[in-house]
């Protein structure tokens, strides 16, 4: 039976700090793996689903066109190739766009929180090891 190495957690933290993962940051994998961030992504997925179904029903668009419009609208890009034509769809779009802005702000805030925590952990580790 072997005894656990007391330096193993320290070595793991050192390796974690020294390793920079640009792909993980680029594709928001660090934010997606954070448990506190999951409700925002679930909310965004639910809004996309509801929007896709609503525009399919209100405008008669295909599911692909409706999903495309929802993604473009939530991302606040708005190419203008698809536009709501019925009054009820226009009213729905007003609330949908406001919801999209709130989702974007929430995602940006979670990115800030997750990455700030990582920076604080690194700073605390370095301060602790300098002493």
C-alpha positions as CSV (number, residue, x, y, z in Angstrom):
1,X,0.0,0.0,0.0
2,X,1.4,3.4,-1.0
3,X,1.0,6.6,1.0
4,X,-0.4,9.6,-0.8
5,X,2.1,12.2,-1.9
6,X,1.3,15.4,0.0
7,X,2.9,17.4,-2.8
8,X,0.5,16.0,-5.4
9,X,-2.2,18.7,-5.1
10,X,0.4,21.4,-5.2
11,X,1.9,20.0,-8.4
12,X,-1.6,19.7,-9.9
13,X,-2.3,23.4,-9.1
14,X,1.1,24.5,-10.5
15,X,0.5,22.6,-13.7
16,X,-3.0,24.0,-14.0
17,X,-1.7,27.6,-13.5
18,X,1.2,27.1,-16.0
19,X,-1.1,25.7,-18.7
20,X,-2.9,28.2,-20.8
21,X,-5.7,26.8,-22.9
22,X,-6.7,29.3,-25.6
23,X,-9.1,26.9,-27.3
24,X,-10.9,26.3,-24.0
25,X,-11.3,30.1,-23.5
26,X,-12.1,30.8,-27.2
27,X,-15.1,28.4,-27.3
28,X,-16.2,29.3,-23.7
29,X,-15.6,25.8,-22.4
30,X,-14.4,27.3,-19.1
31,X,-17.8,29.1,-18.8
32,X,-19.8,26.1,-19.9
33,X,-18.1,23.8,-17.3
34,X,-19.0,26.2,-14.5
35,X,-22.1,25.0,-12.7
36,X,-23.4,28.5,-11.9
37,X,-23.4,29.3,-15.6
38,X,-25.6,26.5,-16.8
39,X,-28.9,28.1,-16.1
40,X,-28.1,30.9,-18.5
41,X,-27.3,28.5,-21.3
42,X,-30.4,26.5,-20.5
43,X,-32.4,29.7,-20.6
44,X,-30.8,30.6,-24.0
45,X,-31.6,27.2,-25.4
46,X,-35.2,27.4,-24.2
47,X,-35.6,30.8,-25.7
48,X,-34.3,29.6,-29.0
49,X,-36.7,26.6,-28.9
50,X,-39.7,28.7,-28.1
51,X,-38.8,31.3,-30.7
52,X,-38.3,28.7,-33.4
53,X,-41.7,27.2,-32.6
54,X,-43.4,30.6,-32.4
55,X,-42.0,31.9,-35.7
56,X,-42.8,28.6,-37.4
57,X,-46.4,28.9,-36.2
58,X,-46.8,32.7,-36.6
59,X,-45.0,33.2,-39.9
60,X,-45.2,29.7,-41.5
61,X,-41.4,29.6,-41.9
62,X,-39.6,26.3,-42.0
63,X,-38.0,25.2,-38.7
64,X,-34.6,25.9,-40.2
65,X,-35.6,29.5,-41.3
66,X,-37.2,30.1,-37.9
67,X,-34.1,28.9,-36.0
68,X,-31.9,31.0,-38.3
69,X,-34.0,34.1,-37.6
70,X,-33.9,33.4,-33.8
71,X,-30.1,33.0,-33.7
72,X,-29.6,36.1,-35.8
73,X,-32.0,38.1,-33.7
74,X,-30.7,37.0,-30.3
75,X,-27.2,37.8,-31.4
76,X,-28.5,41.3,-32.4
77,X,-27.1,40.9,-35.9
78,X,-30.3,41.2,-37.9
79,X,-29.4,40.7,-41.5
80,X,-32.9,41.6,-42.6
81,X,-33.4,38.7,-45.1
82,X,-36.2,37.4,-42.9
83,X,-38.6,39.8,-41.3
84,X,-41.9,39.2,-39.4
85,X,-44.9,40.3,-41.4
86,X,-47.9,39.7,-39.1
87,X,-48.7,42.1,-36.3
88,X,-48.6,39.4,-33.7
89,X,-45.2,38.2,-34.9
90,X,-43.9,41.8,-34.8
91,X,-45.1,42.2,-31.2
92,X,-43.5,38.9,-30.3
93,X,-40.2,40.0,-31.9
94,X,-40.1,43.2,-29.7
95,X,-40.1,41.0,-26.5
96,X,-37.9,38.5,-28.1
97,X,-35.2,41.0,-28.9
98,X,-35.3,42.5,-25.4
99,X,-34.9,39.0,-24.0
100,X,-32.0,38.4,-26.4
101,X,-30.2,41.5,-25.1
102,X,-30.7,40.3,-21.5
103,X,-29.3,36.9,-22.4
104,X,-26.2,38.4,-24.0
105,X,-25.6,40.6,-21.0
106,X,-26.0,37.6,-18.7
107,X,-23.5,35.5,-20.7
108,X,-21.0,38.4,-20.8
109,X,-21.3,38.7,-17.0
110,X,-20.8,35.0,-16.4
111,X,-17.7,35.1,-18.6
112,X,-16.4,38.0,-16.5
113,X,-17.1,36.2,-13.2
114,X,-15.6,32.9,-14.3
115,X,-12.5,34.4,-15.6
116,X,-12.1,36.8,-12.7
117,X,-12.3,33.9,-10.3
118,X,-9.5,32.1,-12.2
119,X,-7.3,35.2,-12.1
120,X,-7.9,35.6,-8.4
121,X,-7.0,31.9,-7.8
122,X,-3.8,32.3,-9.7
123,X,-2.9,35.5,-7.8
124,X,-3.7,33.9,-4.4
125,X,-1.6,30.9,-5.3
126,X,1.4,33.0,-6.4
127,X,1.1,35.2,-3.3
128,X,1.0,32.2,-1.0
129,X,4.1,30.6,-2.7
130,X,6.1,33.9,-2.6
131,X,6.0,34.0,1.2
